[in-house]
C-alpha cells in the first residue's frame, strides 16, 4: 500500500485488503467483506505443521507473544497463509512488521518461502490480530480436500462471503487431463513484456481437449468399485475413512481426480492463457 501512487484510490481504514500469492486466482467477485474488522481477519489453512514452534525455534521472534501456544495449537490454529484478508489499517501494520521479522529470520538461518509464511504468522500474532483459519483455497487434486465438497461446476461460494467456504484457486501443483500436463514451474522464463506470442501457456488439444470436455459437469466424487472397497477395508479405509469421519459422507465414495484436474485447469490455465493473449492484443504490435 505504501508503494501505490498518491493519485490512486488507495484502501484506507476499514477498507478490506486481500493479500494473495502470485499463483492464486479469485473464483468469484461476489464477496461480502463485512466480517473483516479491525483486529480480526482471515487466512487460508495450510499444512505447515508445528515445526516453526517445535523445531525451528522461531518463537524467539515473537517477543513473548507465542509463549502460550501449545504444540497442537501451532499445528491447527497457526498453520495458515495467503489469502490473508485484513482491514487496510491492519494490513499496513502487518506488512511492515512482516518484512522486519522475515529479515531477522533470514539473518539467523535458511531462507525460503516457508520462512515467509512463518514470518507472517509471527507478525499477526505479535500485532494481536485474530485470524480465522479457513479452508478457503483449492489446490491439490491428489488427496482428500474437504473444500471440494463446497464447489460445483457453476461455481459460487456457498456462503458468498469472506470468511466463506472456497473463493481462491491456488495452482501450485501439476494438473493432468488425458495425456496433457501443466505446471506453473514449467514457465518461469515466460515474460509477457517481451511480446513473444509463441510464449504462452499450452492448452489441451485433440484427445486431451476431448477429455476436458468429457469431464465437464461430472461429479467430483464417484462410487468406489467393489474390489477397491475390500482393499480399503483391509487397510482402515484410507482416504475414504477420512472423508467419512470428517463429513459423515458415505465412505464408498472417492474423488474423481480426472474431473478435479479438469476443473482446476478450466479455472486457472484457460483464463491465464486468455489474459496473456489479451495483453498481447492490447500492448504488443501486430
Secondary structure, DSSP 8 states (H G I E B T S, - for coil): -TTS-TTS----TT-EEEE--TTEEES-S--B-TT-BTTEEEEEE---TTHHHHTS-GGGGTTTTTTT--HHHHHHTS-EEEEEEEEHHHHHHHHHHHHHHHHHHHHHS--SHHHHHHHHHHHHHHTT-EEEEE--EE--SSS--GGGGG--SS---SS-BSS-S--EEE--S-EEETTEEE-GGGGTT--GGG--TT-S-----HHHHHHHHHHTT--SEEE--HHHHHHHHHTTTHHHHHHHHHH---TTEEE-HHHHHHHHHHHTHHHHHHHHHHHHHHHS--
